């Protein structure tokens, strides 16, 4: 039996509230990446890892690979419908020294706002 590892949210109230984040995710899923570009440009999200339909370990590997391409302080939107990823994403964020800024359940999937921290370690398997 896996033990659930609690993760404290590193909330930045002036960045985005849970409701604003939920709205941002719903905009992405209903309008697609092209219409979402305006939100990306506003500086809330610098990348999107839409790994819905993919199973463990792919969601976390993709997240780590995309975080490697971001600068410290930039944020990645991670969308996943893998039930295991709910735990794995939180664990990977904490292990890598990144920050989980927001997490919401939207319809049939989970959405995470992950900010790259200074101690982010690349996932060697994701890079190969």
C-alpha angles and dihedrals in degrees: 000000000000117000115231111238111212115224123201113222115238093216121196102192094193091052103057137326123222090257093049090048091050089051091049091052092047089051091053094047095045101039104028132229097301094060090039091061091090091061090047089053091052088071100246095107128021097181144011127222102191101183098158110146093028124107136217130326095020098071094057094041091052091046091051093047092051092045088055089062093052129082123242109282095024118121135228127203110219119195119187138160095190107114091211091054090066087071098031095054092051092047093047092049091053094043093049095049093246127133129247102215099175140354128188138169110232117186105301101352144051124244124202130188106209123186119203111242130205095255097053110148118203118243101240093204092053091054096051 
